Amino acid sequence: NKSHPHSYHSSIPYLPTKRRKHSTLSIRIMSTHPDNYVVYRFEELEGKLKKAVVDWKDPKEGEVVVKVIACGVCGSDDVVRTQGYPTGFPRVPG
């Protein structure tokens, strides 16, 4: 297990993709976006995560779009499912 050389968390594995001479961060600015995308969300009290397709919404002033490749659902996201804090439905955890 190799750690990222600039990481404060040495237990997090570092998996390099392509080596770049002067940059360790790659940012791609996309000028196009999909018409819709897939989410997994809670749609009812104590329900299971359900797959849904939602329409694209352009970001508002001061917001950015980040493409998420993979993510996990934390145990604290169960608060959304059980409405420990009332958030309403449908709700995408994370």
Backbone as a chain_set.jsonl record, in Angstrom:
{"seq": "NKSHPHSYHSSIPYLPTKRRKHSTLSIRIMSTHPDNYVVYRFEELEGKLKKAVVDWKDPKEGEVVVKVIACGVCGSDDVVRTQGYPTGFPRVPG", "coords": {"N": [[0.836, -1.188, 0.0], [0.763, 2.04, -0.999], [1.192, 5.412, -0.045], [-0.162, 8.623, -0.896], [2.165, 11.093, -1.825], [1.759, 13.707, -0.858], [-0.104, 13.563, 1.086], [-1.882, 13.933, 4.144], [-2.979, 11.854, 5.342], [-1.727, 9.028, 5.779], [-2.648, 6.445, 5.651], [-4.382, 6.207, 3.573], [-4.699, 4.715, 0.481], [-2.711, 5.364, -2.418], [-3.265, 5.599, -5.741], [-1.74, 6.02, -8.525], [-2.489, 7.412, -11.747], [-1.755, 8.521, -14.582], [1.494, 9.76, -15.06], [2.451, 13.114, -14.684], [4.433, 15.883, -15.576], [4.406, 18.467, -14.227], [2.125, 18.615, -12.706], [-0.13, 17.348, -10.299], [-2.775, 17.2, -10.235], [-5.594, 16.832, -12.213], [-7.745, 18.688, -14.127], [-10.679, 18.87, -15.914], [-12.449, 20.848, -18.03], [-15.725, 20.89, -18.921], [-17.771, 21.558, -21.642], [-20.164, 20.652, -22.404], [-23.061, 18.835, -21.33], [-24.964, 16.073, -19.989], [-28.427, 15.385, -20.86], [-29.852, 14.22, -18.859], [-29.355, 12.26, -15.836], [-28.306, 9.473, -13.76], [-29.412, 8.72, -10.506], [-29.336, 7.496, -7.125], [-31.763, 7.259, -4.753], [-33.649, 8.015, -1.752], [-37.071, 7.561, -1.553], [-39.208, 7.423, 0.102], [-40.308, 7.283, 3.557], [-38.227, 5.34, 5.517], [-37.677, 3.731, 3.353], [-36.057, 1.813, 0.706], [-33.001, 2.484, -1.118], [-33.563, 3.758, -4.324], [-33.192, 3.496, -7.834], [-33.112, 6.218, -10.069], [-33.827, 8.393, -12.826], [-32.908, 11.629, -13.451], [-33.557, 14.989, -14.548], [-31.145, 17.216, -16.001], [-29.876, 20.087, -14.324], [-28.747, 23.31, -14.745], [-25.881, 24.724, -13.109], [-26.157, 27.184, -10.489], [-25.253, 30.661, -10.004], [-22.04, 30.876, -8.633], [-21.878, 28.178, -8.058], [-20.507, 24.916, -8.788], [-20.034, 22.129, -11.029], [-19.412, 18.818, -10.277], [-18.113, 15.854, -11.375], [-18.948, 12.751, -10.227], [-17.355, 9.79, -9.78], [-17.483, 7.474, -8.228], [-19.069, 6.604, -5.133], [-19.856, 6.212, -1.648], [-22.409, 5.19, 0.677], [-22.856, 6.463, 3.78], [-23.233, 5.424, 7.209], [-24.457, 7.462, 8.599], [-26.114, 8.513, 6.716], [-28.405, 7.171, 7.003], [-30.002, 8.646, 8.595], [-31.331, 10.318, 6.882], [-32.992, 8.51, 5.571], [-34.651, 7.655, 7.655], [-35.653, 10.028, 8.462], [-34.612, 11.43, 10.663], [-33.621, 13.974, 10.79], [-35.755, 16.167, 9.447], [-35.977, 16.21, 6.049], [-37.43, 15.81, 3.804], [-38.748, 14.148, 0.859], [-38.236, 13.222, -2.597], [-34.842, 12.196, -1.722], [-31.456, 12.388, -2.282], [-28.839, 10.704, -0.86], [-25.716, 11.62, 0.742]], "CA": [[0.0, 0.0, 0.0], [1.559, 3.256, -1.13], [0.441, 6.621, 0.289], [0.086, 9.787, -1.735], [3.285, 11.82, -1.218], [1.338, 14.968, -0.254], [-1.284, 13.279, 1.888], [-1.759, 13.924, 5.597], [-3.566, 10.593, 5.762], [-0.838, 8.045, 5.173], [-3.297, 5.146, 5.508], [-5.191, 6.215, 2.366], [-3.863, 4.262, -0.639], [-2.529, 6.264, -3.549], [-3.213, 4.842, -6.987], [-1.482, 6.978, -9.606], [-2.972, 7.046, -13.073], [-0.689, 8.872, -15.509], [2.434, 10.718, -14.486], [2.538, 14.411, -15.342], [5.647, 16.552, -15.113], [4.252, 19.605, -13.342], [0.814, 18.681, -12.079], [-0.655, 16.122, -9.712], [-4.225, 17.314, -10.303], [-6.082, 17.035, -13.564], [-9.082, 19.285, -14.17], [-11.197, 18.964, -17.274], [-13.619, 21.716, -18.116], [-16.643, 20.34, -19.914], [-18.692, 22.564, -22.144], [-21.454, 20.011, -22.644], [-23.53, 18.012, -20.224], [-26.062, 15.193, -20.407], [-29.789, 15.887, -20.639], [-30.285, 13.656, -17.586], [-28.364, 11.391, -15.218], [-28.834, 8.467, -12.839], [-29.175, 8.898, -9.071], [-29.974, 6.551, -6.218], [-32.359, 8.139, -3.756], [-34.739, 7.546, -0.901], [-38.306, 8.18, -2.025], [-40.237, 7.347, 1.145], [-39.84, 7.029, 4.905], [-37.659, 4.023, 5.77], [-37.611, 2.965, 2.115], [-34.751, 1.418, 0.18], [-32.496, 3.328, -2.198], [-34.123, 3.395, -5.626], [-32.547, 4.114, -8.989], [-33.993, 7.161, -10.771], [-33.206, 9.259, -13.831], [-33.37, 13.001, -13.213], [-33.155, 15.968, -15.56], [-30.024, 18.092, -15.706], [-30.144, 21.483, -13.963], [-27.51, 24.084, -14.81], [-25.505, 25.269, -11.802], [-26.462, 28.592, -10.229], [-24.098, 31.528, -9.772], [-21.216, 30.469, -7.499], [-21.856, 26.724, -7.934], [-19.74, 24.177, -9.786], [-20.465, 20.755, -11.255], [-18.346, 17.862, -10.049], [-18.507, 14.52, -11.817], [-18.624, 11.748, -9.227], [-17.123, 8.485, -10.402], [-17.989, 6.472, -7.293], [-19.228, 7.1, -3.765], [-20.481, 5.269, -0.739], [-23.431, 5.739, 1.557], [-22.389, 6.356, 5.162], [-24.261, 5.075, 8.178], [-25.21, 8.661, 8.988], [-27.135, 8.774, 5.7], [-29.637, 6.521, 7.449], [-30.814, 9.718, 9.185], [-32.198, 10.781, 5.794], [-33.99, 7.464, 5.325], [-35.601, 7.601, 8.769], [-36.071, 11.407, 8.706], [-34.149, 11.928, 11.956], [-33.685, 15.399, 10.503], [-36.71, 16.249, 8.345], [-35.441, 16.757, 4.794], [-38.387, 15.585, 2.721], [-38.426, 13.142, -0.169], [-37.102, 12.298, -2.653], [-33.582, 12.744, -1.223], [-30.23, 11.662, -2.668], [-27.914, 10.821, 0.259], [-24.303, 11.86, 0.44]], "C": [[0.875, 1.243, 0.0], [0.674, 4.452, -0.802], [0.787, 7.73, -0.678], [1.172, 10.62, -1.069], [2.891, 13.117, -0.529], [0.144, 14.78, 0.676], [-0.964, 13.36, 3.377], [-2.287, 12.614, 6.16], [-2.772, 9.464, 5.113], [-1.495, 6.684, 4.996], [-4.172, 5.073, 4.251], [-4.32, 5.779, 1.19], [-3.844, 5.265, -1.768], [-2.369, 5.422, -4.799], [-2.991, 5.808, -8.133], [-2.037, 6.482, -10.925], [-1.865, 7.319, -14.074], [0.22, 9.884, -14.839], [2.457, 11.985, -15.335], [3.733, 15.14, -14.754], [5.394, 17.599, -14.042], [2.926, 19.645, -12.601], [0.439, 17.338, -11.498], [-2.176, 16.114, -9.761], [-4.636, 17.599, -11.734], [-7.502, 17.562, -13.506], [-9.502, 19.394, -15.623], [-12.451, 19.82, -17.242], [-14.49, 21.213, -19.255], [-17.608, 21.424, -20.357], [-20.068, 21.966, -22.45], [-21.829, 19.175, -21.425], [-24.658, 17.12, -20.737], [-27.413, 15.874, -20.189], [-30.338, 15.406, -19.298], [-29.188, 12.746, -17.051], [-29.035, 10.488, -14.186], [-28.459, 8.837, -11.409], [-29.781, 7.699, -8.34], [-30.487, 7.385, -5.062], [-33.386, 7.412, -2.904], [-35.987, 8.298, -1.349], [-39.418, 8.17, -0.988], [-39.599, 7.02, 2.486], [-39.443, 5.567, 5.071], [-37.633, 3.129, 4.53], [-36.186, 2.61, 1.731], [-34.304, 2.441, -0.857], [-33.08, 2.833, -3.507], [-33.394, 4.161, -6.721], [-33.564, 5.019, -9.681], [-33.172, 7.938, -11.787], [-33.795, 10.643, -13.629], [-32.837, 13.924, -14.304], [-31.989, 16.815, -15.064], [-30.519, 19.484, -15.327], [-28.806, 22.213, -14.016], [-27.172, 24.636, -13.432], [-25.854, 26.75, -11.696], [-25.157, 29.364, -10.048], [-23.351, 31.068, -8.522], [-21.16, 28.975, -7.271], [-20.989, 26.121, -9.027], [-20.333, 22.788, -9.927], [-19.254, 19.862, -11.077], [-18.847, 16.496, -10.484], [-18.022, 13.504, -10.796], [-18.507, 10.401, -9.932], [-17.682, 7.374, -9.522], [-18.135, 7.114, -5.922], [-19.874, 6.008, -2.927], [-21.549, 5.966, 0.07], [-22.991, 5.428, 2.981], [-23.555, 5.963, 6.072], [-25.085, 6.277, 8.605], [-26.252, 9.042, 7.938], [-28.452, 8.086, 6.04], [-30.57, 7.535, 8.111], [-31.769, 10.276, 8.138], [-33.332, 9.791, 5.583], [-35.068, 7.458, 6.404], [-36.146, 8.973, 9.148], [-35.78, 11.857, 10.134], [-34.035, 13.444, 11.929], [-34.622, 15.525, 9.303], [-36.124, 16.956, 7.12], [-36.431, 16.651, 3.65], [-37.878, 14.547, 1.733], [-38.839, 13.659, -1.534], [-35.816, 12.995, -2.19], [-32.436, 11.813, -1.631], [-29.261, 11.817, -1.504], [-26.504, 11.157, -0.209], [-23.892, 13.268, 0.759]], "O": [[1.65, 1.454, 0.932], [-0.477, 4.503, -1.235], [1.893, 7.777, -1.217], [1.113, 10.839, 0.141], [3.64, 13.592, 0.324], [-0.54, 15.747, 1.011], [0.095, 12.913, 3.817], [-2.065, 12.304, 7.33], [-3.113, 9.003, 4.024], [-0.968, 5.841, 4.27], [-4.652, 3.996, 3.898], [-3.298, 6.411, 0.923], [-4.84, 5.934, -2.04], [-1.44, 4.621, -4.9], [-3.952, 6.364, -8.664], [-2.056, 5.28, -11.191], [-1.097, 6.409, -14.386], [-0.25, 10.77, -14.125], [2.479, 11.919, -16.564], [4.009, 15.023, -13.56], [6.103, 17.623, -13.036], [2.636, 20.633, -11.926], [0.66, 16.302, -12.124], [-2.802, 15.128, -9.371], [-4.096, 18.494, -12.385], [-8.37, 16.939, -12.895], [-8.778, 19.939, -16.456], [-13.395, 19.534, -16.506], [-14.051, 21.123, -20.402], [-18.192, 22.123, -19.529], [-21.02, 22.696, -22.723], [-20.978, 18.859, -20.594], [-25.235, 17.383, -21.792], [-27.518, 16.828, -19.418], [-31.168, 16.07, -18.676], [-28.2, 12.49, -17.741], [-30.18, 10.713, -13.793], [-27.322, 9.221, -11.137], [-30.629, 6.987, -8.879], [-29.727, 8.139, -4.454], [-33.911, 6.361, -3.271], [-35.965, 9.519, -1.505], [-40.447, 8.823, -1.165], [-38.47, 6.532, 2.537], [-40.236, 4.667, 4.795], [-37.575, 1.905, 4.648], [-35.229, 3.059, 2.362], [-35.124, 3.176, -1.409], [-33.094, 1.631, -3.773], [-33.03, 5.324, -6.55], [-34.723, 4.646, -9.859], [-31.966, 8.116, -11.62], [-35.013, 10.822, -13.633], [-31.793, 13.663, -14.901], [-31.862, 17.092, -13.871], [-31.461, 20.002, -15.928], [-27.836, 21.776, -13.395], [-28.071, 24.98, -12.666], [-25.845, 27.475, -12.691], [-24.084, 28.768, -9.952], [-23.961, 30.889, -7.468], [-20.455, 28.529, -6.365], [-20.764, 26.741, -10.066], [-21.053, 22.322, -9.044], [-18.195, 20.113, -11.652], [-19.886, 16.033, -10.015], [-16.824, 13.406, -10.531], [-19.439, 9.941, -10.591], [-18.292, 6.431, -10.027], [-17.413, 8.053, -5.587], [-20.371, 5.011, -3.45], [-21.588, 7.195, 0.137], [-22.781, 4.269, 3.339], [-24.72, 6.157, 5.724], [-26.264, 6.145, 8.933], [-27.173, 9.806, 8.228], [-29.487, 8.379, 5.442], [-31.779, 7.318, 8.182], [-32.891, 10.663, 8.464], [-34.49, 10.181, 5.433], [-36.25, 7.279, 6.111], [-36.99, 9.088, 10.037], [-36.578, 12.567, 10.748], [-34.316, 14.115, 12.922], [-34.295, 15.021, 8.229], [-35.818, 18.147, 7.162], [-36.284, 17.331, 2.635], [-36.72, 14.132, 1.781], [-39.746, 14.488, -1.607], [-35.707, 14.22, -2.254], [-32.458, 10.613, -1.356], [-28.885, 12.942, -1.174], [-26.154, 11.001, -1.379], [-22.732, 13.632, 0.562]]}, "num_chains": 1, "name": "protein.A"}
